[in-house]
Amino acid sequence: MAKKSKTTKLTLPVIVEKDEDGFYVVECPLLKSCYTQGKTLDEALRNIREVIELCLEEESEDEVYDIAHIQEFSFHTVAVEV
C-alpha cells in the first residue's frame, strides 16, 4: 500500500479584478504566472485554486516552505497624477 504524503493547507492572498468583458481575472501575487479567469466570481475562485496547486507543484520544497510561512500580506492603493 502506498504511503500518503502529508499535506499542508495554505491560505494565500489573491487579487480579483473584473475586466472590460465582464470576466473575473484572479491572480496569486506570491506565485509567478499564477492567474486565471472565470465568467463568475465563484468560477474564477475555483479556477485559481486549481492553478495555485499546479504552480505549487512547480516550486521547490524550500520555496513552498517560504510561501507557507509568510506572516503578513497587505494590499495598498496609492494615488498618482497622470
PyMOL Python script that loads the backbone (N, CA, C, O; Angstrom):
from pymol import cmd

cmd.read_pdbstr("""\
ATOM      1  N   MET A   1       0.848  -1.172   0.000  1.00  0.00           N
ATOM      2  CA  MET A   1       0.000   0.000   0.000  1.00  0.00           C
ATOM      3  C   MET A   1       0.897   1.240   0.000  1.00  0.00           C
ATOM      4  O   MET A   1       1.836   1.325   0.792  1.00  0.00           O
ATOM      5  N   ALA A   2       0.617   2.191  -0.873  1.00  0.00           N
ATOM      6  CA  ALA A   2       1.425   3.406  -0.984  1.00  0.00           C
ATOM      7  C   ALA A   2       1.143   4.345   0.178  1.00  0.00           C
ATOM      8  O   ALA A   2       0.009   4.480   0.637  1.00  0.00           O
ATOM      9  N   LYS A   3       2.215   4.993   0.643  1.00  0.00           N
ATOM     10  CA  LYS A   3       2.064   5.970   1.719  1.00  0.00           C
ATOM     11  C   LYS A   3       1.502   7.260   1.159  1.00  0.00           C
ATOM     12  O   LYS A   3       1.864   7.690   0.064  1.00  0.00           O
ATOM     13  N   LYS A   4       0.620   7.868   1.918  1.00  0.00           N
ATOM     14  CA  LYS A   4       0.106   9.181   1.546  1.00  0.00           C
ATOM     15  C   LYS A   4       1.088  10.228   2.032  1.00  0.00           C
ATOM     16  O   LYS A   4       1.573  10.156   3.161  1.00  0.00           O
ATOM     17  N   SER A   5       1.383  11.200   1.183  1.00  0.00           N
ATOM     18  CA  SER A   5       2.258  12.275   1.635  1.00  0.00           C
ATOM     19  C   SER A   5       1.451  13.239   2.495  1.00  0.00           C
ATOM     20  O   SER A   5       0.255  13.442   2.284  1.00  0.00           O
ATOM     21  N   LYS A   6       2.136  13.823   3.464  1.00  0.00           N
ATOM     22  CA  LYS A   6       1.481  14.767   4.366  1.00  0.00           C
ATOM     23  C   LYS A   6       1.202  16.057   3.600  1.00  0.00           C
ATOM     24  O   LYS A   6       2.075  16.576   2.904  1.00  0.00           O
ATOM     25  N   THR A   7      -0.008  16.565   3.731  1.00  0.00           N
ATOM     26  CA  THR A   7      -0.359  17.808   3.053  1.00  0.00           C
ATOM     27  C   THR A   7      -0.512  18.925   4.070  1.00  0.00           C
ATOM     28  O   THR A   7      -0.834  18.695   5.236  1.00  0.00           O
ATOM     29  N   THR A   8      -0.276  20.125   3.602  1.00  0.00           N
ATOM     30  CA  THR A   8      -0.422  21.320   4.415  1.00  0.00           C
ATOM     31  C   THR A   8      -1.425  22.220   3.728  1.00  0.00           C
ATOM     32  O   THR A   8      -1.391  22.382   2.508  1.00  0.00           O
ATOM     33  N   LYS A   9      -2.307  22.800   4.499  1.00  0.00           N
ATOM     34  CA  LYS A   9      -3.280  23.726   3.929  1.00  0.00           C
ATOM     35  C   LYS A   9      -2.698  25.137   3.993  1.00  0.00           C
ATOM     36  O   LYS A   9      -2.375  25.632   5.073  1.00  0.00           O
ATOM     37  N   LEU A  10      -2.568  25.774   2.846  1.00  0.00           N
ATOM     38  CA  LEU A  10      -2.053  27.134   2.771  1.00  0.00           C
ATOM     39  C   LEU A  10      -3.199  28.106   2.543  1.00  0.00           C
ATOM     40  O   LEU A  10      -4.139  27.808   1.806  1.00  0.00           O
ATOM     41  N   THR A  11      -3.120  29.247   3.166  1.00  0.00           N
ATOM     42  CA  THR A  11      -4.051  30.337   2.904  1.00  0.00           C
ATOM     43  C   THR A  11      -3.253  31.414   2.191  1.00  0.00           C
ATOM     44  O   THR A  11      -2.351  32.016   2.773  1.00  0.00           O
ATOM     45  N   LEU A  12      -3.584  31.653   0.935  1.00  0.00           N
ATOM     46  CA  LEU A  12      -2.823  32.584   0.110  1.00  0.00           C
ATOM     47  C   LEU A  12      -3.694  33.749  -0.342  1.00  0.00           C
ATOM     48  O   LEU A  12      -4.895  33.581  -0.553  1.00  0.00           O
ATOM     49  N   PRO A  13      -3.099  34.920  -0.491  1.00  0.00           N
ATOM     50  CA  PRO A  13      -3.868  36.063  -0.984  1.00  0.00           C
ATOM     51  C   PRO A  13      -4.080  35.947  -2.493  1.00  0.00           C
ATOM     52  O   PRO A  13      -3.220  35.444  -3.216  1.00  0.00           O
ATOM     53  N   VAL A  14      -5.221  36.413  -2.949  1.00  0.00           N
ATOM     54  CA  VAL A  14      -5.484  36.519  -4.383  1.00  0.00           C
ATOM     55  C   VAL A  14      -6.058  37.907  -4.660  1.00  0.00           C
ATOM     56  O   VAL A  14      -6.692  38.518  -3.800  1.00  0.00           O
ATOM     57  N   ILE A  15      -5.825  38.380  -5.859  1.00  0.00           N
ATOM     58  CA  ILE A  15      -6.360  39.664  -6.305  1.00  0.00           C
ATOM     59  C   ILE A  15      -7.387  39.373  -7.385  1.00  0.00           C
ATOM     60  O   ILE A  15      -7.113  38.638  -8.333  1.00  0.00           O
ATOM     61  N   VAL A  16      -8.568  39.954  -7.236  1.00  0.00           N
ATOM     62  CA  VAL A  16      -9.657  39.737  -8.193  1.00  0.00           C
ATOM     63  C   VAL A  16      -9.975  41.064  -8.869  1.00  0.00           C
ATOM     64  O   VAL A  16     -10.124  42.096  -8.213  1.00  0.00           O
ATOM     65  N   GLU A  17     -10.075  41.015 -10.187  1.00  0.00           N
ATOM     66  CA  GLU A  17     -10.416  42.205 -10.967  1.00  0.00           C
ATOM     67  C   GLU A  17     -11.445  41.809 -12.019  1.00  0.00           C
ATOM     68  O   GLU A  17     -11.318  40.760 -12.650  1.00  0.00           O
ATOM     69  N   LYS A  18     -12.448  42.631 -12.207  1.00  0.00           N
ATOM     70  CA  LYS A  18     -13.429  42.370 -13.255  1.00  0.00           C
ATOM     71  C   LYS A  18     -12.978  43.129 -14.498  1.00  0.00           C
ATOM     72  O   LYS A  18     -12.812  44.348 -14.458  1.00  0.00           O
ATOM     73  N   ASP A  19     -12.778  42.407 -15.606  1.00  0.00           N
ATOM     74  CA  ASP A  19     -12.272  43.064 -16.808  1.00  0.00           C
ATOM     75  C   ASP A  19     -13.390  43.684 -17.632  1.00  0.00           C
ATOM     76  O   ASP A  19     -14.567  43.570 -17.290  1.00  0.00           O
ATOM     77  N   GLU A  20     -13.008  44.341 -18.721  1.00  0.00           N
ATOM     78  CA  GLU A  20     -13.977  45.075 -19.545  1.00  0.00           C
ATOM     79  C   GLU A  20     -15.001  44.166 -20.220  1.00  0.00           C
ATOM     80  O   GLU A  20     -16.063  44.631 -20.635  1.00  0.00           O
ATOM     81  N   ASP A  21     -14.693  42.879 -20.333  1.00  0.00           N
ATOM     82  CA  ASP A  21     -15.635  41.926 -20.930  1.00  0.00           C
ATOM     83  C   ASP A  21     -16.530  41.258 -19.890  1.00  0.00           C
ATOM     84  O   ASP A  21     -17.358  40.413 -20.229  1.00  0.00           O
ATOM     85  N   GLY A  22     -16.362  41.638 -18.620  1.00  0.00           N
ATOM     86  CA  GLY A  22     -17.195  41.080 -17.561  1.00  0.00           C
ATOM     87  C   GLY A  22     -16.637  39.827 -16.912  1.00  0.00           C
ATOM     88  O   GLY A  22     -17.273  39.260 -16.023  1.00  0.00           O
ATOM     89  N   PHE A  23     -15.453  39.380 -17.341  1.00  0.00           N
ATOM     90  CA  PHE A  23     -14.829  38.209 -16.731  1.00  0.00           C
ATOM     91  C   PHE A  23     -14.091  38.620 -15.466  1.00  0.00           C
ATOM     92  O   PHE A  23     -13.598  39.743 -15.357  1.00  0.00           O
ATOM     93  N   TYR A  24     -14.023  37.700 -14.517  1.00  0.00           N
ATOM     94  CA  TYR A  24     -13.258  37.918 -13.297  1.00  0.00           C
ATOM     95  C   TYR A  24     -11.859  37.341 -13.508  1.00  0.00           C
ATOM     96  O   TYR A  24     -11.701  36.149 -13.770  1.00  0.00           O
ATOM     97  N   VAL A  25     -10.861  38.191 -13.391  1.00  0.00           N
ATOM     98  CA  VAL A  25      -9.466  37.783 -13.539  1.00  0.00           C
ATOM     99  C   VAL A  25      -8.872  37.715 -12.135  1.00  0.00           C
ATOM    100  O   VAL A  25      -8.965  38.671 -11.364  1.00  0.00           O
ATOM    101  N   VAL A  26      -8.263  36.581 -11.815  1.00  0.00           N
ATOM    102  CA  VAL A  26      -7.742  36.356 -10.466  1.00  0.00           C
ATOM    103  C   VAL A  26      -6.270  35.978 -10.563  1.00  0.00           C
ATOM    104  O   VAL A  26      -5.872  35.193 -11.423  1.00  0.00           O
ATOM    105  N   GLU A  27      -5.467  36.549  -9.664  1.00  0.00           N
ATOM    106  CA  GLU A  27      -4.055  36.168  -9.612  1.00  0.00           C
ATOM    107  C   GLU A  27      -3.609  36.002  -8.173  1.00  0.00           C
ATOM    108  O   GLU A  27      -4.135  36.640  -7.262  1.00  0.00           O
ATOM    109  N   CYS A  28      -2.640  35.142  -7.991  1.00  0.00           N
ATOM    110  CA  CYS A  28      -1.997  34.970  -6.691  1.00  0.00           C
ATOM    111  C   CYS A  28      -0.635  35.653  -6.790  1.00  0.00           C
ATOM    112  O   CYS A  28       0.266  35.136  -7.449  1.00  0.00           O
ATOM    113  N   PRO A  29      -0.475  36.812  -6.142  1.00  0.00           N
ATOM    114  CA  PRO A  29       0.758  37.582  -6.307  1.00  0.00           C
ATOM    115  C   PRO A  29       2.008  36.927  -5.709  1.00  0.00           C
ATOM    116  O   PRO A  29       3.121  37.366  -6.000  1.00  0.00           O
ATOM    117  N   LEU A  30       1.855  35.910  -4.899  1.00  0.00           N
ATOM    118  CA  LEU A  30       3.012  35.251  -4.301  1.00  0.00           C
ATOM    119  C   LEU A  30       3.639  34.210  -5.217  1.00  0.00           C
ATOM    120  O   LEU A  30       4.737  33.723  -4.946  1.00  0.00           O
ATOM    121  N   LEU A  31       2.948  33.867  -6.301  1.00  0.00           N
ATOM    122  CA  LEU A  31       3.437  32.844  -7.222  1.00  0.00           C
ATOM    123  C   LEU A  31       3.558  33.429  -8.625  1.00  0.00           C
ATOM    124  O   LEU A  31       2.657  34.121  -9.101  1.00  0.00           O
ATOM    125  N   LYS A  32       4.672  33.147  -9.276  1.00  0.00           N
ATOM    126  CA  LYS A  32       4.906  33.660 -10.626  1.00  0.00           C
ATOM    127  C   LYS A  32       3.927  33.037 -11.614  1.00  0.00           C
ATOM    128  O   LYS A  32       3.674  31.833 -11.580  1.00  0.00           O
ATOM    129  N   SER A  33       3.389  33.864 -12.485  1.00  0.00           N
ATOM    130  CA  SER A  33       2.498  33.411 -13.569  1.00  0.00           C
ATOM    131  C   SER A  33       1.324  32.592 -13.055  1.00  0.00           C
ATOM    132  O   SER A  33       0.920  31.618 -13.690  1.00  0.00           O
ATOM    133  N   CYS A  34       0.784  32.975 -11.929  1.00  0.00           N
ATOM    134  CA  CYS A  34      -0.321  32.237 -11.316  1.00  0.00           C
ATOM    135  C   CYS A  34      -1.590  33.071 -11.419  1.00  0.00           C
ATOM    136  O   CYS A  34      -1.914  33.848 -10.521  1.00  0.00           O
ATOM    137  N   TYR A  35      -2.301  32.895 -12.525  1.00  0.00           N
ATOM    138  CA  TYR A  35      -3.524  33.662 -12.747  1.00  0.00           C
ATOM    139  C   TYR A  35      -4.482  32.866 -13.615  1.00  0.00           C
ATOM    140  O   TYR A  35      -4.087  31.931 -14.311  1.00  0.00           O
ATOM    141  N   THR A  36      -5.755  33.258 -13.559  1.00  0.00           N
ATOM    142  CA  THR A  36      -6.794  32.603 -14.338  1.00  0.00           C
ATOM    143  C   THR A  36      -7.987  33.539 -14.415  1.00  0.00           C
ATOM    144  O   THR A  36      -7.916  34.683 -13.966  1.00  0.00           O
ATOM    145  N   GLN A  37      -9.072  33.060 -14.978  1.00  0.00           N
ATOM    146  CA  GLN A  37     -10.283  33.872 -15.071  1.00  0.00           C
ATOM    147  C   GLN A  37     -11.509  32.978 -14.991  1.00  0.00           C
ATOM    148  O   GLN A  37     -11.410  31.752 -15.037  1.00  0.00           O
ATOM    149  N   GLY A  38     -12.662  33.612 -14.871  1.00  0.00           N
ATOM    150  CA  GLY A  38     -13.928  32.895 -14.866  1.00  0.00           C
ATOM    151  C   GLY A  38     -15.061  33.830 -15.206  1.00  0.00           C
ATOM    152  O   GLY A  38     -14.952  35.044 -15.031  1.00  0.00           O
ATOM    153  N   LYS A  39     -16.158  33.262 -15.697  1.00  0.00           N
ATOM    154  CA  LYS A  39     -17.334  34.078 -16.028  1.00  0.00           C
ATOM    155  C   LYS A  39     -17.994  34.631 -14.778  1.00  0.00           C
ATOM    156  O   LYS A  39     -18.578  35.714 -14.805  1.00  0.00           O
ATOM    157  N   THR A  40     -17.901  33.884 -13.677  1.00  0.00           N
ATOM    158  CA  THR A  40     -18.456  34.336 -12.397  1.00  0.00           C
ATOM    159  C   THR A  40     -17.327  34.362 -11.373  1.00  0.00           C
ATOM    160  O   THR A  40     -16.271  33.765 -11.581  1.00  0.00           O
ATOM    161  N   LEU A  41     -17.561  35.056 -10.274  1.00  0.00           N
ATOM    162  CA  LEU A  41     -16.558  35.098  -9.213  1.00  0.00           C
ATOM    163  C   LEU A  41     -16.310  33.699  -8.656  1.00  0.00           C
ATOM    164  O   LEU A  41     -15.161  33.325  -8.419  1.00  0.00           O
ATOM    165  N   ASP A  42     -17.367  32.927  -8.447  1.00  0.00           N
ATOM    166  CA  ASP A  42     -17.207  31.559  -7.931  1.00  0.00           C
ATOM    167  C   ASP A  42     -16.358  30.705  -8.866  1.00  0.00           C
ATOM    168  O   ASP A  42     -15.481  29.966  -8.418  1.00  0.00           O
ATOM    169  N   GLU A  43     -16.622  30.809 -10.165  1.00  0.00           N
ATOM    170  CA  GLU A  43     -15.848  30.037 -11.140  1.00  0.00           C
ATOM    171  C   GLU A  43     -14.381  30.468 -11.118  1.00  0.00           C
ATOM    172  O   GLU A  43     -13.485  29.624 -11.151  1.00  0.00           O
ATOM    173  N   ALA A  44     -14.136  31.767 -11.062  1.00  0.00           N
ATOM    174  CA  ALA A  44     -12.761  32.271 -11.041  1.00  0.00           C
ATOM    175  C   ALA A  44     -12.018  31.794  -9.796  1.00  0.00           C
ATOM    176  O   ALA A  44     -10.845  31.430  -9.879  1.00  0.00           O
ATOM    177  N   LEU A  45     -12.685  31.792  -8.649  1.00  0.00           N
ATOM    178  CA  LEU A  45     -12.048  31.336  -7.412  1.00  0.00           C
ATOM    179  C   LEU A  45     -11.787  29.832  -7.430  1.00  0.00           C
ATOM    180  O   LEU A  45     -10.764  29.376  -6.919  1.00  0.00           O
ATOM    181  N   ARG A  46     -12.706  29.058  -8.015  1.00  0.00           N
ATOM    182  CA  ARG A  46     -12.459  27.613  -8.178  1.00  0.00           C
ATOM    183  C   ARG A  46     -11.238  27.404  -9.075  1.00  0.00           C
ATOM    184  O   ARG A  46     -10.373  26.575  -8.792  1.00  0.00           O
ATOM    185  N   ASN A  47     -11.190  28.177 -10.163  1.00  0.00           N
ATOM    186  CA  ASN A  47     -10.084  28.038 -11.114  1.00  0.00           C
ATOM    187  C   ASN A  47      -8.742  28.396 -10.484  1.00  0.00           C
ATOM    188  O   ASN A  47      -7.745  27.714 -10.717  1.00  0.00           O
ATOM    189  N   ILE A  48      -8.712  29.473  -9.678  1.00  0.00           N
ATOM    190  CA  ILE A  48      -7.424  29.878  -9.096  1.00  0.00           C
ATOM    191  C   ILE A  48      -6.926  28.840  -8.102  1.00  0.00           C
ATOM    192  O   ILE A  48      -5.716  28.671  -7.952  1.00  0.00           O
ATOM    193  N   ARG A  49      -7.822  28.146  -7.424  1.00  0.00           N
ATOM    194  CA  ARG A  49      -7.377  27.071  -6.518  1.00  0.00           C
ATOM    195  C   ARG A  49      -6.624  25.999  -7.305  1.00  0.00           C
ATOM    196  O   ARG A  49      -5.571  25.527  -6.877  1.00  0.00           O
ATOM    197  N   GLU A  50      -7.174  25.622  -8.451  1.00  0.00           N
ATOM    198  CA  GLU A  50      -6.517  24.613  -9.293  1.00  0.00           C
ATOM    199  C   GLU A  50      -5.176  25.117  -9.804  1.00  0.00           C
ATOM    200  O   GLU A  50      -4.189  24.382  -9.796  1.00  0.00           O
ATOM    201  N   VAL A  51      -5.140  26.373 -10.251  1.00  0.00           N
ATOM    202  CA  VAL A  51      -3.907  26.942 -10.794  1.00  0.00           C
ATOM    203  C   VAL A  51      -2.844  27.055  -9.700  1.00  0.00           C
ATOM    204  O   VAL A  51      -1.669  26.780  -9.946  1.00  0.00           O
ATOM    205  N   ILE A  52      -3.248  27.456  -8.500  1.00  0.00           N
ATOM    206  CA  ILE A  52      -2.300  27.542  -7.384  1.00  0.00           C
ATOM    207  C   ILE A  52      -1.693  26.172  -7.108  1.00  0.00           C
ATOM    208  O   ILE A  52      -0.484  26.061  -6.906  1.00  0.00           O
ATOM    209  N   GLU A  53      -2.517  25.130  -7.098  1.00  0.00           N
ATOM    210  CA  GLU A  53      -1.999  23.779  -6.871  1.00  0.00           C
ATOM    211  C   GLU A  53      -0.967  23.412  -7.935  1.00  0.00           C
ATOM    212  O   GLU A  53       0.074  22.835  -7.621  1.00  0.00           O
ATOM    213  N   LEU A  54      -1.255  23.746  -9.190  1.00  0.00           N
ATOM    214  CA  LEU A  54      -0.313  23.456 -10.273  1.00  0.00           C
ATOM    215  C   LEU A  54       0.970  24.270 -10.117  1.00  0.00           C
ATOM    216  O   LEU A  54       2.066  23.745 -10.313  1.00  0.00           O
ATOM    217  N   CYS A  55       0.837  25.541  -9.766  1.00  0.00           N
ATOM    218  CA  CYS A  55       2.020  26.391  -9.569  1.00  0.00           C
ATOM    219  C   CYS A  55       2.880  25.877  -8.421  1.00  0.00           C
ATOM    220  O   CYS A  55       4.107  25.876  -8.515  1.00  0.00           O
ATOM    221  N   LEU A  56       2.243  25.445  -7.346  1.00  0.00           N
ATOM    222  CA  LEU A  56       2.996  24.940  -6.196  1.00  0.00           C
ATOM    223  C   LEU A  56       3.742  23.653  -6.532  1.00  0.00           C
ATOM    224  O   LEU A  56       4.816  23.401  -5.986  1.00  0.00           O
ATOM    225  N   GLU A  57       3.185  22.838  -7.426  1.00  0.00           N
ATOM    226  CA  GLU A  57       3.869  21.612  -7.849  1.00  0.00           C
ATOM    227  C   GLU A  57       5.187  21.928  -8.540  1.00  0.00           C
ATOM    228  O   GLU A  57       6.116  21.121  -8.510  1.00  0.00           O
ATOM    229  N   GLU A  58       5.272  23.108  -9.168  1.00  0.00           N
ATOM    230  CA  GLU A  58       6.472  23.517  -9.891  1.00  0.00           C
ATOM    231  C   GLU A  58       7.529  24.146  -8.978  1.00  0.00           C
ATOM    232  O   GLU A  58       8.682  24.296  -9.382  1.00  0.00           O
ATOM    233  N   GLU A  59       7.150  24.510  -7.766  1.00  0.00           N
ATOM    234  CA  GLU A  59       8.072  25.161  -6.834  1.00  0.00           C
ATOM    235  C   GLU A  59       8.866  24.110  -6.053  1.00  0.00           C
ATOM    236  O   GLU A  59       8.405  22.985  -5.864  1.00  0.00           O
ATOM    237  N   SER A  60      10.044  24.487  -5.612  1.00  0.00           N
ATOM    238  CA  SER A  60      10.842  23.591  -4.770  1.00  0.00           C
ATOM    239  C   SER A  60      10.222  23.537  -3.371  1.00  0.00           C
ATOM    240  O   SER A  60       9.416  24.392  -3.005  1.00  0.00           O
ATOM    241  N   GLU A  61      10.606  22.530  -2.604  1.00  0.00           N
ATOM    242  CA  GLU A  61      10.089  22.413  -1.235  1.00  0.00           C
ATOM    243  C   GLU A  61      10.450  23.640  -0.407  1.00  0.00           C
ATOM    244  O   GLU A  61       9.645  24.101   0.402  1.00  0.00           O
ATOM    245  N   ASP A  62      11.652  24.169  -0.603  1.00  0.00           N
ATOM    246  CA  ASP A  62      12.074  25.365   0.141  1.00  0.00           C
ATOM    247  C   ASP A  62      11.214  26.570  -0.210  1.00  0.00           C
ATOM    248  O   ASP A  62      10.843  27.347   0.670  1.00  0.00           O
ATOM    249  N   GLU A  63      10.896  26.730  -1.489  1.00  0.00           N
ATOM    250  CA  GLU A  63      10.062  27.861  -1.907  1.00  0.00           C
ATOM    251  C   GLU A  63       8.650  27.742  -1.339  1.00  0.00           C
ATOM    252  O   GLU A  63       8.074  28.736  -0.896  1.00  0.00           O
ATOM    253  N   VAL A  64       8.097  26.549  -1.351  1.00  0.00           N
ATOM    254  CA  VAL A  64       6.764  26.340  -0.780  1.00  0.00           C
ATOM    255  C   VAL A  64       6.802  26.611   0.721  1.00  0.00           C
ATOM    256  O   VAL A  64       5.879  27.215   1.267  1.00  0.00           O
ATOM    257  N   TYR A  65       7.859  26.168   1.386  1.00  0.00           N
ATOM    258  CA  TYR A  65       8.005  26.437   2.824  1.00  0.00           C
ATOM    259  C   TYR A  65       8.026  27.942   3.079  1.00  0.00           C
ATOM    260  O   TYR A  65       7.352  28.429   3.987  1.00  0.00           O
ATOM    261  N   ASP A  66       8.798  28.681   2.280  1.00  0.00           N
ATOM    262  CA  ASP A  66       8.872  30.138   2.444  1.00  0.00           C
ATOM    263  C   ASP A  66       7.510  30.789   2.241  1.00  0.00           C
ATOM    264  O   ASP A  66       7.123  31.670   3.008  1.00  0.00           O
ATOM    265  N   ILE A  67       6.784  30.364   1.218  1.00  0.00           N
ATOM    266  CA  ILE A  67       5.450  30.912   0.938  1.00  0.00           C
ATOM    267  C   ILE A  67       4.504  30.600   2.097  1.00  0.00           C
ATOM    268  O   ILE A  67       3.718  31.452   2.513  1.00  0.00           O
ATOM    269  N   ALA A  68       4.585  29.387   2.608  1.00  0.00           N
ATOM    270  CA  ALA A  68       3.682  28.960   3.686  1.00  0.00           C
ATOM    271  C   ALA A  68       3.927  29.715   4.982  1.00  0.00           C
ATOM    272  O   ALA A  68       3.041  29.785   5.834  1.00  0.00           O
ATOM    273  N   HIS A  69       5.109  30.277   5.141  1.00  0.00           N
ATOM    274  CA  HIS A  69       5.449  30.935   6.401  1.00  0.00           C
ATOM    275  C   HIS A  69       5.492  32.453   6.309  1.00  0.00           C
ATOM    276  O   HIS A  69       6.080  33.105   7.172  1.00  0.00           O
ATOM    277  N   ILE A  70       4.888  33.020   5.292  1.00  0.00           N
ATOM    278  CA  ILE A  70       4.751  34.471   5.230  1.00  0.00           C
ATOM    279  C   ILE A  70       3.775  34.876   6.323  1.00  0.00           C
ATOM    280  O   ILE A  70       2.647  34.387   6.372  1.00  0.00           O
ATOM    281  N   GLN A  71       4.206  35.755   7.183  1.00  0.00           N
ATOM    282  CA  GLN A  71       3.406  36.133   8.348  1.00  0.00           C
ATOM    283  C   GLN A  71       2.354  37.187   8.051  1.00  0.00           C
ATOM    284  O   GLN A  71       1.285  37.192   8.662  1.00  0.00           O
ATOM    285  N   GLU A  72       2.650  38.072   7.123  1.00  0.00           N
ATOM    286  CA  GLU A  72       1.716  39.166   6.875  1.00  0.00           C
ATOM    287  C   GLU A  72       1.752  39.533   5.399  1.00  0.00           C
ATOM    288  O   GLU A  72       2.812  39.556   4.773  1.00  0.00           O
ATOM    289  N   PHE A  73       0.596  39.813   4.870  1.00  0.00           N
ATOM    290  CA  PHE A  73       0.481  40.273   3.494  1.00  0.00           C
ATOM    291  C   PHE A  73      -0.563  41.370   3.498  1.00  0.00           C
ATOM    292  O   PHE A  73      -1.653  41.186   4.039  1.00  0.00           O
ATOM    293  N   SER A  74      -0.248  42.490   2.913  1.00  0.00           N
ATOM    294  CA  SER A  74      -1.226  43.576   2.890  1.00  0.00           C
ATOM    295  C   SER A  74      -1.355  44.133   1.484  1.00  0.00           C
ATOM    296  O   SER A  74      -0.443  44.017   0.665  1.00  0.00           O
ATOM    297  N   PHE A  75      -2.480  44.726   1.225  1.00  0.00           N
ATOM    298  CA  PHE A  75      -2.778  45.302  -0.078  1.00  0.00           C
ATOM    299  C   PHE A  75      -3.021  46.784   0.131  1.00  0.00           C
ATOM    300  O   PHE A  75      -3.816  47.178   0.985  1.00  0.00           O
ATOM    301  N   HIS A  76      -2.344  47.593  -0.640  1.00  0.00           N
ATOM    302  CA  HIS A  76      -2.473  49.041  -0.516  1.00  0.00           C
ATOM    303  C   HIS A  76      -2.754  49.643  -1.883  1.00  0.00           C
ATOM    304  O   HIS A  76      -2.399  49.071  -2.913  1.00  0.00           O
ATOM    305  N   THR A  77      -3.381  50.779  -1.879  1.00  0.00           N
ATOM    306  CA  THR A  77      -3.552  51.541  -3.110  1.00  0.00           C
ATOM    307  C   THR A  77      -2.859  52.880  -2.926  1.00  0.00           C
ATOM    308  O   THR A  77      -2.788  53.407  -1.816  1.00  0.00           O
ATOM    309  N   VAL A  78      -2.357  53.418  -4.006  1.00  0.00           N
ATOM    310  CA  VAL A  78      -1.723  54.729  -3.982  1.00  0.00           C
ATOM    311  C   VAL A  78      -2.309  55.568  -5.102  1.00  0.00           C
ATOM    312  O   VAL A  78      -2.701  55.043  -6.144  1.00  0.00           O
ATOM    313  N   ALA A  79      -2.366  56.858  -4.884  1.00  0.00           N
ATOM    314  CA  ALA A  79      -2.855  57.779  -5.907  1.00  0.00           C
ATOM    315  C   ALA A  79      -1.658  58.413  -6.604  1.00  0.00           C
ATOM    316  O   ALA A  79      -0.694  58.820  -5.956  1.00  0.00           O
ATOM    317  N   VAL A  80      -1.728  58.492  -7.916  1.00  0.00           N
ATOM    318  CA  VAL A  80      -0.681  59.145  -8.699  1.00  0.00           C
ATOM    319  C   VAL A  80      -1.333  60.090  -9.695  1.00  0.00           C
ATOM    320  O   VAL A  80      -2.448  59.847 -10.156  1.00  0.00           O
ATOM    321  N   GLU A  81      -0.649  61.140 -10.017  1.00  0.00           N
ATOM    322  CA  GLU A  81      -1.162  62.061 -11.024  1.00  0.00           C
ATOM    323  C   GLU A  81      -0.698  61.603 -12.394  1.00  0.00           C
ATOM    324  O   GLU A  81       0.461  61.233 -12.577  1.00  0.00           O
ATOM    325  N   VAL A  82      -1.610  61.632 -13.352  1.00  0.00           N
ATOM    326  CA  VAL A  82      -1.259  61.253 -14.727  1.00  0.00           C
ATOM    327  C   VAL A  82      -1.661  62.343 -15.686  1.00  0.00           C
ATOM    328  O   VAL A  82      -1.450  62.212 -16.892  1.00  0.00           O
TER     329      VAL A  82
END
""", "prot")
cmd.dss("prot")
cmd.show_as("cartoon", "prot")
cmd.util.cbc("prot")
cmd.orient("prot")
